[in-house]
Amino acid sequence: MKQFYFPTICMMGLILLLSCQSKQTSQALIPETETPPAPAKTLSEAIASYKFIPLATDDTTLVGNITKILKYKDNYYIASNNKEILVFHTDGSFSHRINRQGRGPQEYVELNDFDIAEDQIVILSFRKIVVYTLDGTFVNSMDFDFNGLNIQVVGGNYLLRSNIESFLRTIDRHSGACGPLQIDMQENLRLTRNNCFLPLGKEILIQQGNSNTFCRYSDDTPTEVFNVSLLSDPDLMTSEKENQLTQSNTTPNLKMILDMAASQTQYYCGVGNPVTQEAVLYILDMHNHRIIHTLSLQTTDDLTYMGIGKTLQNISLGRASDAFLTFLRVSELREAILRHGDDGSEHSRWMKEHLLDRLHDDDNPVLFEFRFK
């Protein structure tokens, strides 16, 4: 297989290790069945619907470094430069911003992560959670004694992850009571993924490093976390193999799950080798427990023209309830459209008429929202 330039592979440094102390071990969530489908020849073969959303740009709405994008109801919420959330309507027009940086009781020092639930924005800061309404009005806050990096609202709890004290914790949304999960993170290493919590119905999957082993968390049983595997491929690295390789200071030379993203019922899963930079992308139907699409280097990107690696490189940073969400750099998108030329198709003409003429290299990113078939 040819080399696949996959940006998230290049970002790998130290690997975060988890070791679940589980009550039981389940079978693979995607069981061993027939051979996965052959790679799609074009991206449009695998995608049911899509849309491009150029974001309004002026001096007051510039988006900086994006760490997370959530679509909630009729708006996109974008975490920018770890300090504010910029809110855009679904047509790309600007709505408002939430920037309450400070050290006051209704403010946050830095924006490490955020989630949205029940018409409230939950911001995780340094040893603090601050809750606002969707328009930025203060609701409440709570302090705790560890450094949180990721947050997910799960039922009546906040699920938090820390890379300093190396543990996962739950915090009751109403009482503020903090409780441990039955997970022992044996190594205090830098995290390799910004958004580590993957929704699975009413549950959450938490990947152990880059392995095929996951912790399955449910709000119904918040003190029990079950150990599961996602795919049944015997060549995929398990948490035990990853632990052994890291402890022996050996460079992994196995297939790993290197990149992931999730909608409500589908998972995007990048499997590859960080040494050879080979990769194959699977689209998983989690409701029916099967692989529905495969993408590869030979899959032609006939939607953005940027190439699969560039188009999907930030897919893990965006999430919509019923779709995948990512962002495209304007300069790269413009270059790809110009390079592609006009093949006479309706899509090609649309790209030129509705996108190319509107985009400038210093504009805000273009959001790309899509659903797989």
Buried (B, 14 or more C-beta within 10 A) or exposed (E): EEEBBBEBBEBBEEBBBBBBEBEEEEEBBBEEEEEBBEBBEEBBBBBEEBEBBBBBBEEEBBBBEBBBBBBBEEBBBBBBBBBBBBBBBBEBEBBBBBBBBEEEEEBBBEBBBBBBBEEBBBBBBEBBBBBBEBEBEBEBBBEBEBBBBBBBBBBEBBBBBBBEEBBBBBBBBEEBEBEEBBBBBEBBBEBBBBBBBBBBEEBBBBBBBBBBBBBBBBBEEBEBBBBBBBBBBEEBBBBEBBBEBBEEEEEBEBBBBBBBBBBBBBBBBBBBBBEEBBBBBBBBBBEEEBBBBBBBBEBBBBBBBBBBBBBBBBBBBBBBEEBBBBBBBBEBBBBBBEEBEEEEEEEBEEBBEEBEEEBEEEBBBBBBBBBBB
